[in-house]
Amino acid sequence: MDHSRVPVLEALQEFRRRGDVVFGPPGHKQGRGTDPRVAAVLGLDVFRSDVLSLNGLDDRRQSQGVLEQAQELMADAVGADQAFFSTCGSSLSVKTAMLAIAGPGEKLLLSRNAHKSVIAAVIINGVEPIWVHPKFDGERHLAHPPEADDVRDRLREHPDAKGMLLITPTDWGTCADVRAVADVCHGADVPLIVDEAWGAHLPFHPGLPVWGMDAGADLVVTSVHKMGGAIEQSSVFHLQGDRVSPVVLKQREDLLGTTSASSLVYAALDGWRRQMVEQGHDLLDAALHRAERVRAQLRELPGLRVMGGEIIDEGLAAEFDPLKIVVDVRGLGISGMQATEWLRANCHIDMGGSDTCRISASITHSDDEQTEKLLVESVRALVERADTIERQPAVHLPEPHALELEQAMLPRDAFFGAAEQVPAERAVGRIAAETISPYPPGVPVVAPGEVITAEIVDYLRSGIAHGFLVSDAADSSLDTFRVVARP
């Protein structure tokens, strides 16, 4: 296929060349009505390129083939049978993917270290989750993806499960043995969905972890805005084989997706695919060398523990994305959250992630010598000034087994059923009626239907005192918990 072509961008360019005057949405009419004060911040070209697909560029129902051509090029670029663009981020794409293989009341295997969007999908879809617990690294207090044997055991226990959702790479760059998990799933004649939100770049360089399609996954979801070059909310479904029907996938997407898809997202996805096919290997090669230089320099600094390939040697993960710079800062006497806040306030850099123990930075093809130098110098300054950072109350990190809560009710039933708000000390032993996802990093500690324990209450409450943000709980202070009402 001709990867120099960019059908969406070309259609957008032609639309602007013609100078069409639109008598429908968007109401700003390609910037004519945009407040100049807004344009001064966002730029007028954003509005000029904000075109309704219908009667403007293209859409899936009244199609002139623009979007379909772009999606065919994307599928060809990454070795998928089909690709579908999504403009609502992978949070929606994951929900759609889950709906495509399991409906209300049916069972679906899920990695328990999933992002809160997966829990939301379980609630919306009404599936019965069969949790596959991750491999927990007690020393680092870090969850790595589950192994194939874990998936095999759960499929034996639940032979009526409709499939498996695997999260890899994790936020911290550790990866599952996707091929082994795919083999287990296919041996049971069920599909494997891979939530590869952090892996859009993987198909374009052999020095990166294996790409889900190459490893036999049936359906892979990527967030191109995370490690790629597209704007926020840019997501793609990639499909191969016949275990997941493309017709069913499209129908499920139509249930959840917007009818006002963003031409900006489509165009950015289209252009990023062309860039990766034409230049991706060299761009990523430079990024990989840059990441190794950064990692080597940070390893020389006292009080830091920089994660890398030893994770594989220790048998904790099958692969590691070297573009993730993950640094444990506990040796400095501070938490990752404190480190992130200090770096933002004093060095004006925003880290990619942080939690109680560590910080992380994503190196992409967009980095250069200036950003490389800034990152290293900023972390060096953090090390030198760490003793000036005010100490906060310690977070009471639970033992790994304490994070594996009993699922006493279906999440959907618990979330939508009668509930009450009770003081934290009275929540122990009760069934949660809400999702509780401390940010960072956004992985739910408690999901609806799980039994709340004393260890979890202590962990969360100590985390709030330290600086956790819990935006999805009914009471963000966690002075009270929302639980299923007693009969």
Solvent accessible surface area in square Angstrom, and as a share of the most:
residue,aa,sasa,rsa
1,M,133,0.60
2,D,80,0.41
3,H,24,0.11
4,S,63,0.40
5,R,115,0.42
6,V,6,0.04
7,P,8,0.05
8,V,3,0.02
9,L,58,0.29
10,E,53,0.24
11,A,20,0.15
12,L,12,0.06
13,Q,132,0.59
14,E,64,0.29
15,F,5,0.02
16,R,99,0.36
17,R,171,0.62
18,R,114,0.41
19,G,46,0.44
20,D,52,0.27
21,V,82,0.47
22,V,26,0.15
23,F,174,0.73
24,G,27,0.26
25,P,84,0.53
26,P,27,0.17
27,G,71,0.69
28,H,35,0.16
29,K,59,0.25
30,Q,22,0.10
31,G,9,0.09
32,R,150,0.55
33,G,60,0.58
34,T,20,0.11
35,D,47,0.24
36,P,105,0.66
37,R,193,0.70
38,V,63,0.36
39,A,19,0.14
40,A,88,0.68
41,V,125,0.72
42,L,99,0.49
43,G,30,0.29
44,L,63,0.31
45,D,76,0.39
46,V,62,0.36
47,F,31,0.13
48,R,102,0.37
49,S,11,0.07
50,D,40,0.21
51,V,4,0.03
52,L,47,0.23
53,S,10,0.06
54,L,66,0.33
55,N,134,0.69
56,G,18,0.17
57,L,19,0.09
58,D,7,0.04
59,D,20,0.11
60,R,60,0.22
61,R,152,0.55
62,Q,121,0.54
63,S,45,0.29
64,Q,149,0.66
65,G,18,0.17
66,V,24,0.14
67,L,3,0.02
68,E,55,0.25
69,Q,80,0.36
70,A,0,0.00
71,Q,13,0.06
72,E,97,0.44
73,L,9,0.05
74,M,1,0.00
75,A,5,0.04
76,D,70,0.36
77,A,23,0.18
78,V,9,0.05
79,G,50,0.49
80,A,12,0.10
81,D,94,0.49
82,Q,68,0.30
83,A,3,0.03
84,F,8,0.04
85,F,2,0.01
86,S,2,0.01
87,T,13,0.07
88,C,40,0.24
89,G,7,0.07
90,S,8,0.05
91,S,53,0.34
92,L,24,0.12
93,S,0,0.00
94,V,2,0.01
95,K,29,0.12
96,T,0,0.00
97,A,0,0.00
98,M,0,0.00
99,L,24,0.12
100,A,13,0.10
101,I,24,0.12
102,A,2,0.01
103,G,18,0.17
104,P,108,0.68
105,G,54,0.52
106,E,63,0.28
107,K,42,0.18
108,L,0,0.00
109,L,0,0.00
110,L,0,0.00
111,S,0,0.00
112,R,16,0.06
113,N,18,0.09
114,A,0,0.00
115,H,69,0.31
116,K,53,0.22
117,S,11,0.07
118,V,0,0.00
119,I,1,0.01
120,A,33,0.26
121,A,0,0.00
122,V,0,0.00
123,I,10,0.05
124,I,81,0.41
125,N,3,0.02
126,G,5,0.05
127,V,1,0.00
128,E,54,0.24
129,P,8,0.05
130,I,7,0.03
131,W,13,0.05
132,V,2,0.01
133,H,59,0.26
134,P,25,0.16
135,K,51,0.22
136,F,51,0.21
137,D,8,0.04
138,G,47,0.45
139,E,115,0.52
140,R,8,0.03
141,H,30,0.13
142,L,5,0.03
143,A,25,0.20
144,H,0,0.00
145,P,5,0.03
146,P,1,0.01
147,E,77,0.35
148,A,14,0.11
149,D,86,0.45
150,D,50,0.26
151,V,0,0.00
152,R,84,0.31
153,D,68,0.35
154,R,69,0.25
155,L,14,0.07
156,R,174,0.64
157,E,103,0.46
158,H,37,0.17
159,P,113,0.71
160,D,83,0.43
161,A,4,0.03
162,K,84,0.36
163,G,0,0.00
164,M,0,0.00
165,L,0,0.00
166,L,0,0.00
167,I,18,0.09
168,T,2,0.01
169,P,4,0.02
170,T,8,0.05
171,D,48,0.25
172,W,17,0.06
173,G,0,0.00
174,T,0,0.00
175,C,5,0.03
176,A,5,0.04
177,D,66,0.34
178,V,4,0.02
179,R,123,0.45
180,A,30,0.23
181,V,0,0.00
182,A,1,0.01
183,D,90,0.47
184,V,14,0.08
185,C,0,0.00
186,H,47,0.21
187,G,72,0.70
188,A,50,0.38
189,D,112,0.58
190,V,17,0.09
191,P,12,0.08
192,L,0,0.00
193,I,0,0.00
194,V,0,0.00
195,D,11,0.06
196,E,1,0.01
197,A,14,0.11
198,W,47,0.17
199,G,0,0.00
200,A,4,0.03
201,H,2,0.01
202,L,6,0.03
203,P,34,0.21
204,F,21,0.09
205,H,19,0.09
206,P,116,0.73
207,G,44,0.43
208,L,12,0.06
209,P,5,0.03
210,V,44,0.25
211,W,5,0.02
212,G,0,0.00
213,M,7,0.03
214,D,85,0.44
215,A,1,0.01
216,G,26,0.25
217,A,0,0.00
218,D,3,0.01
219,L,0,0.00
220,V,0,0.00
221,V,0,0.00
222,T,1,0.01
223,S,0,0.00
224,V,1,0.00
225,H,37,0.16
226,K,67,0.28
227,M,3,0.01
228,G,13,0.12
229,G,43,0.41
230,A,13,0.10
231,I,81,0.41
232,E,122,0.55
233,Q,100,0.44
234,S,0,0.00
235,S,0,0.00
236,V,0,0.00
237,F,1,0.01
238,H,5,0.02
239,L,3,0.01
240,Q,37,0.17
241,G,49,0.47
242,D,130,0.68
243,R,98,0.36
244,V,2,0.01
245,S,44,0.28
246,P,40,0.25
247,V,94,0.54
248,V,41,0.23
249,L,2,0.01
250,K,95,0.40
251,Q,101,0.45
252,R,72,0.26
253,E,26,0.12
254,D,85,0.44
255,L,128,0.64
256,L,49,0.24
257,G,15,0.15
258,T,62,0.36
259,T,118,0.69
260,S,74,0.48
261,A,22,0.17
262,S,33,0.21
263,S,0,0.00
264,L,45,0.22
265,V,5,0.03
266,Y,19,0.07
267,A,7,0.06
268,A,24,0.18
269,L,0,0.00
270,D,0,0.00
271,G,17,0.16
272,W,9,0.03
273,R,1,0.00
274,R,80,0.29
275,Q,58,0.26
276,M,5,0.02
277,V,60,0.34
278,E,93,0.42
279,Q,92,0.41
280,G,0,0.00
281,H,93,0.41
282,D,104,0.54
283,L,48,0.24
284,L,1,0.01
285,D,45,0.24
286,A,50,0.39
287,A,2,0.02
288,L,22,0.11
289,H,106,0.47
290,R,27,0.10
291,A,0,0.00
292,E,85,0.38
293,R,108,0.39
294,V,0,0.00
295,R,6,0.02
296,A,54,0.42
297,Q,63,0.28
298,L,1,0.01
299,R,119,0.43
300,E,141,0.63
301,L,22,0.11
302,P,95,0.60
303,G,34,0.33
304,L,25,0.12
305,R,94,0.34
306,V,10,0.06
307,M,8,0.04
308,G,2,0.02
309,G,40,0.39
310,E,53,0.24
311,I,0,0.00
312,I,73,0.37
313,D,124,0.64
314,E,87,0.39
315,G,42,0.40
316,L,32,0.16
317,A,13,0.10
318,A,43,0.33
319,E,51,0.23
320,F,16,0.07
321,D,2,0.01
322,P,25,0.16
323,L,1,0.00
324,K,5,0.02
325,I,2,0.01
326,V,3,0.02
327,V,3,0.02
328,D,15,0.08
329,V,0,0.00
330,R,91,0.33
331,G,63,0.60
332,L,21,0.10
333,G,44,0.42
334,I,8,0.04
335,S,6,0.04
336,G,0,0.00
337,M,10,0.04
338,Q,16,0.07
339,A,0,0.00
340,T,13,0.07
341,E,98,0.44
342,W,29,0.10
343,L,0,0.00
344,R,116,0.42
345,A,72,0.56
346,N,78,0.40
347,C,27,0.16
348,H,154,0.69
349,I,19,0.10
350,D,101,0.52
351,M,23,0.10
352,G,55,0.53
353,G,23,0.22
354,S,8,0.05
355,D,18,0.09
356,T,19,0.11
357,C,1,0.00
358,R,4,0.02
359,I,0,0.00
360,S,3,0.02
361,A,10,0.08
362,S,34,0.22
363,I,5,0.02
364,T,22,0.13
365,H,28,0.13
366,S,80,0.52
367,D,34,0.18
368,D,66,0.34
369,E,138,0.62
370,Q,142,0.63
371,T,54,0.32
372,E,17,0.08
373,K,127,0.54
374,L,80,0.40
375,L,18,0.09
376,V,4,0.02
377,E,80,0.36
378,S,4,0.03
379,V,1,0.00
380,R,86,0.31
381,A,29,0.23
382,L,0,0.00
383,V,22,0.13
384,E,119,0.54
385,R,118,0.43
386,A,4,0.03
387,D,116,0.60
388,T,83,0.48
389,I,22,0.11
390,E,135,0.60
391,R,113,0.41
392,Q,76,0.34
393,P,76,0.48
394,A,73,0.56
395,V,17,0.10
396,H,95,0.43
397,L,60,0.30
398,P,14,0.09
399,E,109,0.49
400,P,44,0.28
401,H,131,0.59
402,A,11,0.08
403,L,40,0.20
404,E,90,0.40
405,L,15,0.08
406,E,115,0.52
407,Q,56,0.25
408,A,47,0.36
409,M,59,0.26
410,L,60,0.30
411,P,0,0.00
412,R,95,0.35
413,D,73,0.38
414,A,0,0.00
415,F,83,0.35
416,F,130,0.54
417,G,33,0.32
418,A,78,0.61
419,A,29,0.22
420,E,65,0.29
421,Q,76,0.34
422,V,2,0.01
423,P,45,0.29
424,A,5,0.04
425,E,132,0.59
426,R,143,0.52
427,A,0,0.00
428,V,68,0.39
429,G,49,0.47
430,R,15,0.05
431,I,43,0.22
432,A,0,0.00
433,A,1,0.01
434,E,8,0.04
435,T,15,0.09
436,I,0,0.00
437,S,0,0.00
438,P,4,0.02
439,Y,75,0.29
440,P,35,0.22
441,P,44,0.28
442,G,0,0.00
443,V,42,0.24
444,P,4,0.03
445,V,16,0.09
446,V,0,0.00
447,A,0,0.00
448,P,0,0.00
449,G,0,0.00
450,E,2,0.01
451,V,29,0.17
452,I,1,0.00
453,T,43,0.25
454,A,57,0.44
455,E,90,0.40
456,I,0,0.00
457,V,15,0.09
458,D,67,0.35
459,Y,23,0.09
460,L,0,0.00
461,R,94,0.34
462,S,12,0.08
463,G,0,0.00
464,I,43,0.22
465,A,60,0.47
466,H,20,0.09
467,G,34,0.33
468,F,11,0.05
469,L,126,0.63
470,V,3,0.02
471,S,91,0.59
472,D,41,0.21
473,A,9,0.07
474,A,67,0.52
475,D,34,0.17
476,S,69,0.45
477,S,44,0.28
478,L,0,0.00
479,D,76,0.39
480,T,36,0.21
481,F,0,0.00
482,R,87,0.32
483,V,0,0.00
484,V,25,0.14
485,A,32,0.25
486,R,168,0.61
487,P,182,1.14
